[in-house]
Amino acid sequence: MSTWQLQEAKSHLSEVVKRAIQHQPQHITVRGQPAVVMLAYSDYLRLIQPKPRFADFMRQSPLLEQDFLMERDNSTTRELEL
């Protein structure tokens, strides 16, 4: 990631854009404070796409049809070696 002052980013805009397109986010500051980040459009689209709910994610799992045998230990205590 590169950081640019606004004036510097203006004078080197094509380089800033080229780096962003190469999936290298470019930070731009105004008066020494972080102001914006330039991203490749594909990176931006990936960031804004809606995230599936956890239940929907689990329903789409390829392991959904698998039978898992899970046994729970019902004992109230367990042995511990120190």
Biotite code that builds the C-alpha atoms (Angstrom):
import biotite.structure as struc

atoms = struc.array([
    struc.Atom([0.000, 0.000, 0.000], chain_id="A", res_id=1, res_name="MET", atom_name="CA", element="C"),
    struc.Atom([1.261, 3.417, -0.928], chain_id="A", res_id=2, res_name="SER", atom_name="CA", element="C"),
    struc.Atom([0.380, 6.666, 0.768], chain_id="A", res_id=3, res_name="THR", atom_name="CA", element="C"),
    struc.Atom([0.126, 9.839, -1.276], chain_id="A", res_id=4, res_name="TRP", atom_name="CA", element="C"),
    struc.Atom([-0.451, 13.450, -0.328], chain_id="A", res_id=5, res_name="GLN", atom_name="CA", element="C"),
    struc.Atom([-3.353, 14.890, -2.316], chain_id="A", res_id=6, res_name="LEU", atom_name="CA", element="C"),
    struc.Atom([-1.167, 17.216, -4.410], chain_id="A", res_id=7, res_name="GLN", atom_name="CA", element="C"),
    struc.Atom([1.221, 14.358, -5.166], chain_id="A", res_id=8, res_name="GLU", atom_name="CA", element="C"),
    struc.Atom([-1.676, 12.060, -6.108], chain_id="A", res_id=9, res_name="ALA", atom_name="CA", element="C"),
    struc.Atom([-3.038, 14.720, -8.475], chain_id="A", res_id=10, res_name="LYS", atom_name="CA", element="C"),
    struc.Atom([0.261, 15.074, -10.302], chain_id="A", res_id=11, res_name="SER", atom_name="CA", element="C"),
    struc.Atom([0.777, 11.283, -10.514], chain_id="A", res_id=12, res_name="HIS", atom_name="CA", element="C"),
    struc.Atom([-2.848, 10.249, -11.024], chain_id="A", res_id=13, res_name="LEU", atom_name="CA", element="C"),
    struc.Atom([-2.112, 7.723, -13.780], chain_id="A", res_id=14, res_name="SER", atom_name="CA", element="C"),
    struc.Atom([0.436, 5.951, -11.557], chain_id="A", res_id=15, res_name="GLU", atom_name="CA", element="C"),
    struc.Atom([-1.957, 5.955, -8.584], chain_id="A", res_id=16, res_name="VAL", atom_name="CA", element="C"),
    struc.Atom([-4.707, 4.469, -10.755], chain_id="A", res_id=17, res_name="VAL", atom_name="CA", element="C"),
    struc.Atom([-2.361, 1.874, -12.284], chain_id="A", res_id=18, res_name="LYS", atom_name="CA", element="C"),
    struc.Atom([-1.278, 0.660, -8.840], chain_id="A", res_id=19, res_name="ARG", atom_name="CA", element="C"),
    struc.Atom([-4.880, 0.508, -7.624], chain_id="A", res_id=20, res_name="ALA", atom_name="CA", element="C"),
    struc.Atom([-5.869, -1.558, -10.672], chain_id="A", res_id=21, res_name="ILE", atom_name="CA", element="C"),
    struc.Atom([-3.076, -3.990, -9.752], chain_id="A", res_id=22, res_name="GLN", atom_name="CA", element="C"),
    struc.Atom([-4.929, -4.659, -6.459], chain_id="A", res_id=23, res_name="HIS", atom_name="CA", element="C"),
    struc.Atom([-2.656, -2.386, -4.439], chain_id="A", res_id=24, res_name="GLN", atom_name="CA", element="C"),
    struc.Atom([-4.929, 0.018, -2.517], chain_id="A", res_id=25, res_name="PRO", atom_name="CA", element="C"),
    struc.Atom([-3.609, 3.585, -2.590], chain_id="A", res_id=26, res_name="GLN", atom_name="CA", element="C"),
    struc.Atom([-4.046, 5.801, 0.491], chain_id="A", res_id=27, res_name="HIS", atom_name="CA", element="C"),
    struc.Atom([-4.473, 9.523, -0.097], chain_id="A", res_id=28, res_name="ILE", atom_name="CA", element="C"),
    struc.Atom([-4.051, 12.050, 2.696], chain_id="A", res_id=29, res_name="THR", atom_name="CA", element="C"),
    struc.Atom([-5.288, 15.629, 3.022], chain_id="A", res_id=30, res_name="VAL", atom_name="CA", element="C"),
    struc.Atom([-3.303, 17.906, 5.333], chain_id="A", res_id=31, res_name="ARG", atom_name="CA", element="C"),
    struc.Atom([-1.513, 14.847, 6.711], chain_id="A", res_id=32, res_name="GLY", atom_name="CA", element="C"),
    struc.Atom([-4.747, 13.059, 7.682], chain_id="A", res_id=33, res_name="GLN", atom_name="CA", element="C"),
    struc.Atom([-6.016, 9.877, 5.952], chain_id="A", res_id=34, res_name="PRO", atom_name="CA", element="C"),
    struc.Atom([-8.810, 10.902, 3.585], chain_id="A", res_id=35, res_name="ALA", atom_name="CA", element="C"),
    struc.Atom([-9.518, 8.276, 0.927], chain_id="A", res_id=36, res_name="VAL", atom_name="CA", element="C"),
    struc.Atom([-8.404, 4.916, -0.397], chain_id="A", res_id=37, res_name="VAL", atom_name="CA", element="C"),
    struc.Atom([-8.353, 4.214, -4.121], chain_id="A", res_id=38, res_name="MET", atom_name="CA", element="C"),
    struc.Atom([-9.245, 0.611, -4.999], chain_id="A", res_id=39, res_name="LEU", atom_name="CA", element="C"),
    struc.Atom([-9.591, -1.426, -8.159], chain_id="A", res_id=40, res_name="ALA", atom_name="CA", element="C"),
    struc.Atom([-13.257, -1.575, -9.173], chain_id="A", res_id=41, res_name="TYR", atom_name="CA", element="C"),
    struc.Atom([-13.268, -5.379, -8.822], chain_id="A", res_id=42, res_name="SER", atom_name="CA", element="C"),
    struc.Atom([-12.003, -5.045, -5.231], chain_id="A", res_id=43, res_name="ASP", atom_name="CA", element="C"),
    struc.Atom([-14.709, -2.492, -4.494], chain_id="A", res_id=44, res_name="TYR", atom_name="CA", element="C"),
    struc.Atom([-17.441, -4.782, -5.875], chain_id="A", res_id=45, res_name="LEU", atom_name="CA", element="C"),
    struc.Atom([-16.149, -7.657, -3.750], chain_id="A", res_id=46, res_name="ARG", atom_name="CA", element="C"),
    struc.Atom([-16.299, -5.473, -0.637], chain_id="A", res_id=47, res_name="LEU", atom_name="CA", element="C"),
    struc.Atom([-19.861, -4.242, -1.172], chain_id="A", res_id=48, res_name="ILE", atom_name="CA", element="C"),
    struc.Atom([-21.504, -7.514, -2.137], chain_id="A", res_id=49, res_name="GLN", atom_name="CA", element="C"),
    struc.Atom([-23.958, -8.701, 0.507], chain_id="A", res_id=50, res_name="PRO", atom_name="CA", element="C"),
    struc.Atom([-22.634, -11.335, 2.856], chain_id="A", res_id=51, res_name="LYS", atom_name="CA", element="C"),
    struc.Atom([-24.789, -14.460, 3.245], chain_id="A", res_id=52, res_name="PRO", atom_name="CA", element="C"),
    struc.Atom([-26.383, -15.115, 6.584], chain_id="A", res_id=53, res_name="ARG", atom_name="CA", element="C"),
    struc.Atom([-24.627, -17.852, 8.546], chain_id="A", res_id=54, res_name="PHE", atom_name="CA", element="C"),
    struc.Atom([-27.660, -20.165, 8.286], chain_id="A", res_id=55, res_name="ALA", atom_name="CA", element="C"),
    struc.Atom([-27.738, -19.738, 4.486], chain_id="A", res_id=56, res_name="ASP", atom_name="CA", element="C"),
    struc.Atom([-24.000, -20.388, 4.314], chain_id="A", res_id=57, res_name="PHE", atom_name="CA", element="C"),
    struc.Atom([-24.424, -23.631, 6.259], chain_id="A", res_id=58, res_name="MET", atom_name="CA", element="C"),
    struc.Atom([-27.334, -24.727, 4.038], chain_id="A", res_id=59, res_name="ARG", atom_name="CA", element="C"),
    struc.Atom([-25.115, -24.346, 0.964], chain_id="A", res_id=60, res_name="GLN", atom_name="CA", element="C"),
    struc.Atom([-22.345, -26.471, 2.429], chain_id="A", res_id=61, res_name="SER", atom_name="CA", element="C"),
    struc.Atom([-21.309, -29.521, 0.382], chain_id="A", res_id=62, res_name="PRO", atom_name="CA", element="C"),
    struc.Atom([-21.188, -31.407, 3.698], chain_id="A", res_id=63, res_name="LEU", atom_name="CA", element="C"),
    struc.Atom([-24.900, -30.853, 4.323], chain_id="A", res_id=64, res_name="LEU", atom_name="CA", element="C"),
    struc.Atom([-25.853, -34.351, 3.137], chain_id="A", res_id=65, res_name="GLU", atom_name="CA", element="C"),
    struc.Atom([-23.108, -36.087, 5.132], chain_id="A", res_id=66, res_name="GLN", atom_name="CA", element="C"),
    struc.Atom([-24.027, -38.083, 8.203], chain_id="A", res_id=67, res_name="ASP", atom_name="CA", element="C"),
    struc.Atom([-21.903, -37.160, 11.175], chain_id="A", res_id=68, res_name="PHE", atom_name="CA", element="C"),
    struc.Atom([-21.967, -39.212, 14.325], chain_id="A", res_id=69, res_name="LEU", atom_name="CA", element="C"),
    struc.Atom([-21.272, -36.920, 17.221], chain_id="A", res_id=70, res_name="MET", atom_name="CA", element="C"),
    struc.Atom([-21.144, -38.203, 20.752], chain_id="A", res_id=71, res_name="GLU", atom_name="CA", element="C"),
    struc.Atom([-21.216, -35.906, 23.705], chain_id="A", res_id=72, res_name="ARG", atom_name="CA", element="C"),
    struc.Atom([-19.335, -36.654, 26.902], chain_id="A", res_id=73, res_name="ASP", atom_name="CA", element="C"),
    struc.Atom([-21.998, -36.433, 29.608], chain_id="A", res_id=74, res_name="ASN", atom_name="CA", element="C"),
    struc.Atom([-19.630, -36.835, 32.564], chain_id="A", res_id=75, res_name="SER", atom_name="CA", element="C"),
    struc.Atom([-19.660, -33.987, 35.065], chain_id="A", res_id=76, res_name="THR", atom_name="CA", element="C"),
    struc.Atom([-15.877, -34.002, 35.632], chain_id="A", res_id=77, res_name="THR", atom_name="CA", element="C"),
    struc.Atom([-12.810, -34.869, 33.701], chain_id="A", res_id=78, res_name="ARG", atom_name="CA", element="C"),
    struc.Atom([-9.346, -35.940, 34.680], chain_id="A", res_id=79, res_name="GLU", atom_name="CA", element="C"),
    struc.Atom([-6.613, -33.384, 34.353], chain_id="A", res_id=80, res_name="LEU", atom_name="CA", element="C"),
    struc.Atom([-2.865, -33.939, 34.564], chain_id="A", res_id=81, res_name="GLU", atom_name="CA", element="C"),
    struc.Atom([-0.850, -31.073, 36.015], chain_id="A", res_id=82, res_name="LEU", atom_name="CA", element="C"),
])
